[in-house]
């Protein structure tokens, strides 16, 4: 068997010596090997102040197990040498993160989904102390929960104005990924005002490429000077891990919700009584506007707080309480964090002129209507408006409150809990709009609705 010779070649010794001799000249060193320059900046001093305010949150809950008819059979269990009793419940344990925002009161902010449905919540401090936590309040629409712990020598994190953030600003995410323990990651603000993700009812996310993984939920997103600018909430990851797309709830939204949770134990959302949409280039041109920032009011509900304040269809809202509004989602978020009875100042453009209108958030009305009065094909169904804050994902829509079994609406396929978004290709946001949508195509009925997590289309000819 012949082997293929391996050819080796010695390096050119004179060339190598020449290169080595030139290195000190090229890099400005003589004799001793060059050393890398010392770091000019480190996050360590900031983290030494911030990390004690970040906590790990562990929760436990009781999960009822599904019963198997075979396992209920005593003969089957004896035949396979199984225990005589079958466990019907098990304990489920999960981990998340949180941040202390008020050391005196012991307030801890986290995500609502971290503590949802739990029986016990334990907060572990940086120094190793483990404390039982009490839930002060929670808001699933924004995914914020406020906890309280009792301990001495707590450290809290100052809350920054998230409106001052810019794309490209450096940020740090701190949390408890995969239950490993406190972990720090570093990145930038990738985008601001992310909406339409269908994660929460009110969305205005900060997007960051700082690594966020399962277990980081509820932990802080902080600026390089150590101020809280967001609550880490969600990621986009095909395999459930980080790919550089993470989302955080802005601190301004989180702190507004926290105030209501601390005062009332819940968020008391009201309504203004307007239907809105983004200010598209076509709409802006129709109103003689140059920019496309703002939200167009398409309808004002009669008798609503908006009507009493003097708002009108065609008004373009460009700011709320001095903060710019660039989209319909931004206006909806601004209204959604206000409580019943709160005053708000809206900067609007009407007929090419800017003016400021004061309005007061009113208590929402749960208006119900018999769908049969609008169409015989829908007889037997009761429709109702969706209260503000419960319009998850898309916003708007009309809820099917109940459907009488065997009625025309039942035979058409409507079920209680459905949310109707469009009728005859006309978007509906209140029960007042249902008759109008039905009149657009007499003799036919097409409905786009959402049932659970699925989109459903119903057509009646």
N, C-alpha and C positions, 0 to 999 in steps of 0.2 A: 504494500500500500504506500503510495507516494504522498508525501506531504507537501503542501505549497509553501515555499520559503517565504518568510516574513522579512521584508527589507526594512532595515533601520537606518537612520541617518543622524549623525551627530549634529548638534547645533553649531552654528558658526561662532566660534568662541570669540574671535576678534570683534564681530558685530555685536555680540552680547555685551562685551566689555565696554564698547563705545556707547551703547544705550545706557548702561548703568552709570557711566561717567557723566552722561548728559542729564540724568534725572535730577541731581541737585541743582543744576543750572536752570532746568525748565521750571521747577517748582519752588525755586528760591530757598533751598535748604542746603546746609553744609554739614557734612559729617553724619549727625544723628538722623534716624528715620523720621519722616514727616508725621505729625500727629494731626488727627482731625480737629477742627476748631470746636471749642466748647459750645453747647447749645445756647442759643440766644434767648430762648423762651421755653418755658415749661408750664404745663397745666397743673403740675403738682401742688403749688401753693394754693391755687383756687380750689382744687379738689379737697385739700385738707380742711377747708372751711365748709364745703358743700356736702361731702359724703356723709357726715354724721346726721344730716337731715333726711337722708334717703333710707327707707325701711324695706325689709322683706315682709311680704304678707303670705301667710299660709292659711288655707281654709279647709274645712272638713264638712262633708254633708252626707246624709244617709240616702242611699239609692235603693229603691225597691227593685228586686230582681224579678224577671219574668218567670212564671211557673211553667214547668214542663209536665204534661199529664203523666208521662212515664215515671218521672221522678216522684210523683205523688203516690205512686202505687207501692205499697209496702212489700209485696212479693218481688217486684222488680228490684227494689233496693237490696233485699236480702239475697237475691240470686247473684247480684254482682258485688256483694259484700260492701254495700254503700252504707253510710251512717243512717240511723233510723230517722233522724230529723234533717230536713232540708233547709238551709239558710234562705230566708226570704229577703234579707237586706244585707247591704254591704256598705262600708265606709269609703267614700271617695275623697281623696286629698288632692289639692292643687296649690300652685304657687304663683305669686305675682309680686308687684312692687307698689310702692307708695312714697309720698313725700310729706314731711311735716311742714305745714304752712303757718301754724300758730302754736308756738311752744307753750305759751301761757295756758291756753285752753286745751292743748293736746290734740289739735285738729290735724288729721291726715287726709290728704287727697289721693284718690286712686280711681281706677275705672270701675264702673258699675258692674261690668261683666266679670270682674275679678271676684266679687263677693256675692254675686247673684245666687240665690237659692241655697246659701250655706247655713250650717247650723252653728258653727264656731269660727271665729276669726282670731288669729294670733299674729301679732306684729313683733318682729324681731329687729331690735335696734343695732346700730353699728357696733356698740360695745358689748353685744351679746345678750342683753336683757330681752326676755320674752314677755309680752304683755297681751292681755285680753283686750280686744277692741269692741267698741259699741258702734253700731251704725246710727249716725245722726240723720241721714237722709240719702236718697239716691235718685238719680234721674236717668232712666234708660234712653231718653231721646237724645241726650248729649253724651251719654256713657260716662257720667261722673258720679262718684259716691264720696260722701264725707264721713270719715270715721273719727272716733275720739278715744284717746288712751290717757291713762293717768300715770304720770311718772315725773320725777324731778330731773333737772339738768337736761332738758330737751333742747335741741338746736333746730331752728326753723330756717326756711329758705325764703329770701325776699322775692316778691312777685314782680316781674318786669312788665312793661307795656308791650304786648306782642304786636301792636300796630306799628311799632318802629322797626320791626324786622325787615330785612331786605334779602332777596335771593342772593346767595353767595356768602352771607354771614356764617361764621363758624359757630357750631353748636356741639354740645356734648350730651350724649344719652347715658343715663345711669339706671341700672336695674338689676334684676335677678334672673338672667336668661337660663332657661332649662333647669332652674333650681340650683345652679352652680354656686350662687352667692353673688355678692355685689360685684358688678362689672361695669367698666367705663369704656365707651366707644366715642369716636370723634368723627365729625363730618361737617357738611355745610347745609344750609337751607337750600333745597333743590327747587322748591316752588311754594307759593302761598295761595291760600283761598281755594284749595282743592275741594270740589263738591261732586255730587252725582255718583259717588262710589256705592251708594246703597248700603252703607255700613250702619249709619245712625239716622235718626230723624232730622237732626240739624247738623249739617256738615260744613266745616270751614277749616279744613286741615292744613297744618304745616307739613310739607313733604321734606324729608331729609334722607341723606345717604349714610348717616351715622347708623351703624349696625344695630338693628332692633330685632329681637328674636322672641319666641314664646317665653313668657316669664318676665319680659320687660314691661308688659302692660301695667299702666298705672304709675310707672316711674317718671322722673322728671327729664325734660329736655331743657338744658340750661345754656346760657350764654357764657362766653369765655371769661366774663367778669363775675360769674357765679350767681346769676339771677334766673329764677324760674320763668321760662318763656313758653312751655308747653307740657302737656301730659301725654306720654307715649301711649298709643292706643292700638294701632293695627299695622300690618305689613302686607305687601304683595309678594307672595313667594309660592311658586308651584309646588315645592316640596315641603312647605311649612317653615322654611328657614329664610334667613336674610339674603336678599339679592340687591340690596341698596335702595329699596323703595319702602320707606317707613313713613307713618303718619302720626302726627301729634295734635291734640286739641289745643288751640291757642290759649295762653294764660288769661287773656281778657274774657274769653267765653267761660273758661273754667271758674274763674273767680266770681263772675256774675252769678253763675249757678250756685256756687258755694255760699254766697250771701243768703240766697233764698232757702237753701237746705239748712243752714244754721239757724235761720229765723223761724221757718215754718216746718221743717222736716220734709218738705217736698217743694217742687217748683209749681207755683200757681200761675200758669200761663193764661193770658187773656187773648183777645183778638182785636184787630183793628178794623176788619171788615172790608178788605180790598182784594181784588184779584190782580195779579201782576205777571209780567213776563220780562225777559231780558230786552234791553234796548238794542235791537239789531240795526245794522247799517240802513236797511230799508225804512225802518220806523224812524230812525234818526233823520233821514233825508226828508221823510214826509213831514216832520215837525220843524224842519229847517235847522237842525242841529248838526254841528260838525263832528263832535265826538260820539262814541258809542258807549260811554260809561254811564251807568244809571239803570233804573228799573222803571218800566212803563206801567202805569196803573190802567188796566183794561176795563175794570168795573168797580164801582163802589156799591156795597150792599146797602139798600135803603134802611134808614134807622140805625145804622151801625155807628161806632165811634168815629170812623173815617168820615161818614156823611155829616155827623154833627160838627166835626172839625172844619168842614168845608173842602175836603179833598174831592177831586172830580176825575172822571175817566179822561185819559189823555195827559194827566200830570206826569212829569218825569221826575222821579225821586233821585237826587244825586248825593244826599247826605242825611244821616240820622244822628242827632245829638252831636253834630260837628264832625262826625266820622264819614268819610266818603263811601258811597254805595256804588259799586260798579256793575253788579248783576242782580237779577231777581233773587237768587239764592242768598246773596249778601243782605238784601233787605229782609228777607224771611228770617234769617238768623238774628238780625238786629231786633226784630220784633219778638222772636222766640225767647230771648233771654230776659225780657222785661216781665214784670209781674203785673197782676191786675191792679189798676189804679195808678200805675206809673205814667208820668208825663213824658212825651217825646217831642222833639223839634225836628221837623222834616223840611229840608231844603228842597224845593221843587222848582221845576221850570214849567211855566204855563204861558202859552202864547208867546214864547220866546223871551219871557221875563222871569227872572229868579225871584222867588219869595219864600218866606219861612212860615210854616203852619204848625201850630201846636195841637197835639192830639193826646188823648188819654186812653190807655189800654183798658178795654171793657171786659167784663166777664163773658165767656163764650156761651152761646145759646145752642143747645142741642135740639135743633129743629128736626122734626120727623114728619114724614108725609107718606100717605098711601100711594104707592106707585100706580095702582089701578085707576086713579083719577087722571093720570097722564096718558095711560095706554092700557087698553083691556088686556093686552098680552102680558102685562106685568102685574095684573090683579093678584092680590094675595101677598105681595111683598111690601114691607115697610122700609123706607129709605131714610137715612139721617146724615147730617153733616158730620164730618170727622173733626173733632176738636183740634185746635192748634197744638202742635207737639206730638200728635199721634199720626201724622201724615208721613209715615216713614218712607224713606227712599225717594219717591217721585214727588210727593206733596200733592195736595188737592185730592179729588176723588169723592165719591159718595158711597157710604157704607150701607150694605144690606143688613138691616137690623134683625129682621126675621122674615121667614117665608112659610106661608101656610102649606102644609103637605097636601098634594093633590091639586093645588091651585094652578091657574095658567102660568104664573111665574115659576112655580115648582116644575111644571112640565117643560118650560122653556130652558130650565137648567140652572136657575138662580138658587143660591144657597146662602143661609145666614153666615155672615162673616166675609162674604165677597166684598171687594171694593171696586166699584165701577169707575173707570177712568175716562171712557169715551163712549158716546152713543151716536150711531150713524156718523162716525168719523169726526164728531164734534166733542172736544174735550169738555168734561163737566167737573166742576169743583165744588158746587153746592147743589142742594136739592132744587133750588130756584131755577137752575139751568136745565133740568131734565126735560120739562115740557118743550122748551125752545129747541133742544137737540132732537126731540122726537118729531117736531114739525118740519125739520129740514128734509126728510125723506119719508113722506107719507106712504103707508102700505108696506114698509119694511122696518126691521129692527135689527141693528147690529150693535153688539156691545163688546168692548174690550174691558176685561176686568182682571183683577189679581186675586188668586185663591191660594192662601198660604204663600209658598215661594214660587208658584207657577203662574204664568200668564195664560188666560183662557179667552177664547173668542166664541161668542154665541151669536148665531144668525137665525132670524125668524122671518120667513116670507109669507 
